[in-house]
Amino acid sequence: MCVFSRTDVESEEYQRELNIEFKHKNLPIEKISKDILKLINEPQDGAFIHLLENTDSGTLCNNNKTGVFNKLHKSFNAFKANWKSDSKTIQIVIISLTQNTIIHRTIAKADLINLNHIFFDTCGCGNITVITDYGWEVKKVEKLVVAD
C-alpha cells in the first residue's frame, strides 16, 4: 500500500509519501525478505506491519531461527547495502492478538550496525510479552479484534 499527498490542487499532482507492507502469520523468510527489500529500495519512508495470532513458543524469536525477529534480522542484514538515504526510516510494527500487545520501532540506516542488539538483545528469544526496551515501544491493549 502507498500513501500519497496532493502536491498541487489545480493539476491534481500527487507525491508518494509512505510505502506500507502488511504480513500475517509467521511466513517463510522469502515473503518477509521480499517486502523488506522493497521498503529499503524505495526512496520514501516505509512501514512493515506484521499481524500474529500469538507469539508463544518462539513465534517472535527463537533459537531455531524461524521467528519473525530472526527473519527480519536476516532480511535487513542481507539488503543493508541497498539502503541509500541517511534520512529514510522504516517503522516495524508487530501485533499479537492473543497477547493483546503491539510493539513498534523505527529503523534508520544508522541502526543497521546494531541489528543483533535490536532483534536479539531485546527479547533473548522469547515472546512479545518480554520486550521492554532497545528502542521498541510496547503498547498493551485491553482487546485486539480483527474485523473480517
FENFEN-V320220 format. One record per residue. N is the residue number from 1. RES is the residue in three letters. SS is DSSP state (H for helix, E for strand, L for the rest). PHI is phi in radians with two decimals (NA if undefined). PSI is psi in degrees with one decimal (NA if undefined). Layout:
BEGIN
N,RES,SS,PHI,PSI
N,RES,SS,PHI,PSI
END
This chain:
BEGIN
1,MET,L,NA,144.8
2,CYS,E,-2.16,143.3
3,VAL,E,-1.90,129.2
4,PHE,E,-2.02,154.4
5,SER,E,-2.13,147.8
6,ARG,E,-1.39,123.5
7,THR,E,-1.64,-26.2
8,ASP,E,-2.55,114.3
9,VAL,L,-1.11,-41.4
10,GLU,L,-1.19,-42.3
11,SER,L,-1.65,-0.6
12,GLU,L,0.95,43.9
13,GLU,E,-1.54,143.1
14,TYR,E,-2.21,152.4
15,GLN,E,-2.22,134.6
16,ARG,E,-1.23,131.8
17,GLU,E,-1.91,-35.6
18,LEU,E,-2.64,137.9
19,ASN,E,-1.89,134.0
20,ILE,E,-2.21,133.6
21,GLU,E,-2.07,135.7
22,PHE,E,-2.01,139.3
23,LYS,E,-2.37,156.3
24,HIS,E,-2.41,139.9
25,LYS,L,1.26,174.2
26,ASN,L,-1.55,86.6
27,LEU,L,-1.38,164.6
28,PRO,L,-1.07,153.4
29,ILE,H,-1.01,-32.5
30,GLU,H,-1.03,-38.4
31,LYS,H,-1.21,-39.9
32,ILE,H,-1.27,-45.5
33,SER,H,-1.03,-39.8
34,LYS,H,-1.02,-43.5
35,ASP,H,-1.26,-39.3
36,ILE,H,-1.12,-41.7
37,LEU,H,-1.05,-44.0
38,LYS,H,-1.05,-45.9
39,LEU,H,-1.12,-38.5
40,ILE,H,-1.20,-41.1
41,ASN,H,-1.26,-30.4
42,GLU,L,-1.25,144.1
43,PRO,L,-1.24,-22.7
44,GLN,L,-1.40,162.2
45,ASP,E,-1.10,162.8
46,GLY,E,-2.43,169.3
47,ALA,E,-2.46,135.9
48,PHE,E,-2.06,112.3
49,ILE,E,-1.96,121.4
50,HIS,E,-2.14,118.9
51,LEU,E,-1.74,124.5
52,LEU,E,-2.09,143.6
53,GLU,L,-1.09,-47.5
54,ASN,L,-2.71,172.4
55,THR,L,-2.18,27.0
56,ASP,H,-1.28,162.8
57,SER,H,0.96,35.1
58,GLY,H,1.37,20.9
59,THR,L,-1.07,-35.6
60,LEU,L,-1.36,-47.2
61,CYS,L,-2.70,134.1
62,ASN,L,-2.64,164.2
63,ASN,L,-1.24,-16.6
64,ASN,L,-1.45,-1.8
65,LYS,L,1.14,30.7
66,THR,L,-1.96,4.4
67,GLY,L,-1.40,165.8
68,VAL,H,-1.06,-44.1
69,PHE,H,-1.05,-41.8
70,ASN,H,-1.01,-43.3
71,LYS,H,-1.26,-38.2
72,LEU,H,-1.13,-44.1
73,HIS,H,-0.99,-50.2
74,LYS,H,-1.10,-39.3
75,SER,H,-1.18,-48.8
76,PHE,H,-1.09,-40.5
77,ASN,H,-1.11,-41.8
78,ALA,H,-1.16,-31.8
79,PHE,H,-1.98,10.2
80,LYS,H,-1.08,-26.6
81,ALA,H,-1.17,-20.6
82,ASN,H,-1.39,-15.6
83,TRP,L,-1.29,113.1
84,LYS,L,-1.65,-54.2
85,SER,L,-1.46,132.1
86,ASP,L,-1.22,-22.4
87,SER,L,-1.61,-11.1
88,LYS,L,-1.21,143.7
89,THR,E,-2.34,155.3
90,ILE,E,-2.24,123.8
91,GLN,E,-1.57,125.3
92,ILE,E,-1.77,124.7
93,VAL,E,-2.20,124.0
94,ILE,E,-2.17,129.8
95,ILE,E,-2.09,128.7
96,SER,E,-1.98,115.4
97,LEU,L,-1.19,-44.1
98,THR,L,-1.16,-40.8
99,GLN,L,-1.50,-2.7
100,ASN,L,0.89,46.4
101,THR,E,-2.33,140.0
102,ILE,E,-2.14,129.6
103,ILE,E,-2.09,147.5
104,HIS,E,-2.63,153.7
105,ARG,E,-2.71,142.3
106,THR,E,-1.60,135.5
107,ILE,E,-2.01,129.3
108,ALA,E,-2.07,170.7
109,LYS,H,-0.98,-40.3
110,ALA,H,-1.09,-23.3
111,ASP,H,-1.36,-14.4
112,LEU,H,-1.13,-18.8
113,ILE,H,-1.45,-8.4
114,ASN,H,-2.01,28.5
115,LEU,H,-1.07,-39.3
116,ASN,H,-1.06,-44.7
117,HIS,H,-1.08,-44.3
118,ILE,H,-1.13,-45.0
119,PHE,H,-1.72,-25.3
120,PHE,H,-1.98,-37.5
121,ASP,H,-1.17,-22.9
122,THR,L,-1.05,-47.4
123,CYS,L,-2.22,-7.1
124,GLY,L,1.04,28.9
125,CYS,L,1.10,84.2
126,GLY,L,-2.68,-138.9
127,ASN,L,-2.10,179.9
128,ILE,H,-1.11,-22.9
129,THR,H,-1.29,-14.0
130,VAL,H,-1.70,-3.1
131,ILE,L,-1.32,129.8
132,THR,L,-2.28,-18.3
133,ASP,L,-2.84,-141.7
134,TYR,L,1.02,37.1
135,GLY,L,1.53,-8.6
136,TRP,L,-1.48,131.4
137,GLU,E,-1.73,135.6
138,VAL,E,-2.00,130.9
139,LYS,E,-2.20,111.7
140,LYS,E,-1.59,129.7
141,VAL,L,-2.10,161.5
142,GLU,L,-1.14,-47.3
143,LYS,L,-2.74,125.2
144,LEU,L,-1.78,131.6
145,VAL,L,-2.30,135.5
146,VAL,L,-1.79,121.4
147,ALA,L,-1.41,144.5
148,ASP,L,-1.31,NA
END
